[in-house]
Amino acid sequence: MEINQLLITVALTVTTLLVVAVGLQLIFALKELRTAIKKAGILIDDLEKEEMKFTQDKTKDKTLVKKHLALHSILDKMRILTPRHTAKTKKVFTKDGS
């Protein structure tokens, strides 16, 4: 074998090994990226669920306040309509007769 063939064979072998090494690193990097994207997706889904719960809690609080106000307005109307027994009513059994 001549020296030129030996150098070309060594160069091709080294280049092939480098390409294989870079390919393996690329595969591992893509796997990590895939898991990171999955984790980010799960995190985003969890955040969206929490946001939905938060907005539902806000709407529940608003409906609770509305119900509270409605109940108080009904009770106020009942107080207006019910007759009140005050000191102005006639006392029947008193000593002075007034």
TAVENQUI-V617719 format. One record per residue. N is the residue number from 0. PSI is psi as a letter, one per 40 degrees, with the letter a starting at -180 (999 if undefined). OMEGA is omega in whole degrees, 0 to 359 (NA if undefined). D_CENTER is the distance of its C-alpha to the mean C-alpha in Angstrom with 1 decimal. Layout:
# TAVENQUI-V617719
N_PSI_OMEGA_D_CENTER, N_PSI_OMEGA_D_CENTER
This chain:
# TAVENQUI-V617719
0_h_179_71.1, 1_i_182_71.3, 2_d_180_69.3, 3_d_179_67.5, 4_d_179_66.2, 5_d_179_65.1, 6_d_179_63.1, 7_d_180_61.4, 8_d_178_60.6, 9_d_180_59.1, 10_d_179_57.1, 11_d_180_55.7, 12_d_179_54.8, 13_d_179_53.1, 14_d_179_51.2, 15_d_178_50.2, 16_d_178_48.9, 17_d_180_46.9, 18_d_178_45.4, 19_d_180_44.5, 20_d_179_42.9, 21_d_178_40.9, 22_d_178_39.9, 23_d_177_38.7, 24_d_178_36.7, 25_d_178_35.2, 26_d_179_34.2, 27_d_179_32.6, 28_d_179_30.7, 29_d_176_29.5, 30_d_178_28.4, 31_d_178_26.4, 32_d_179_24.9, 33_d_178_23.9, 34_d_178_22.2, 35_d_179_20.4, 36_d_177_19.2, 37_d_179_18.1, 38_d_178_16.2, 39_d_178_14.5, 40_d_178_13.7, 41_d_179_12.2, 42_d_180_10.2, 43_d_178_9.0, 44_d_178_8.3, 45_d_179_6.3, 46_d_178_4.2, 47_d_178_4.5, 48_d_178_4.1, 49_d_179_1.6, 50_d_178_2.7, 51_d_178_5.2, 52_d_181_5.7, 53_d_179_6.1, 54_d_177_8.3, 55_d_177_9.9, 56_d_178_10.8, 57_d_180_12.2, 58_d_176_14.2, 59_d_178_15.3, 60_d_179_16.5, 61_d_179_18.3, 62_d_177_19.9, 63_d_178_20.9, 64_d_178_22.5, 65_d_179_24.2, 66_d_179_25.6, 67_d_178_26.8, 68_d_179_28.6, 69_d_179_30.1, 70_d_179_31.4, 71_d_178_32.9, 72_d_177_34.6, 73_d_179_36.0, 74_d_177_37.3, 75_d_178_38.8, 76_d_178_40.6, 77_d_178_41.9, 78_d_179_43.3, 79_d_185_45.0, 80_d_182_46.6, 81_i_179_47.8, 82_i_181_51.2, 83_h_177_51.6, 84_h_182_54.5, 85_a_180_55.5, 86_e_181_58.7, 87_e_181_60.3, 88_i_185_61.0, 89_h_177_64.5, 90_h_187_65.2, 91_d_185_67.7, 92_g_175_68.9, 93_i_182_69.6, 94_d_184_72.9, 95_e_173_73.6, 96_e_181_73.1, 97_999_NA_71.0
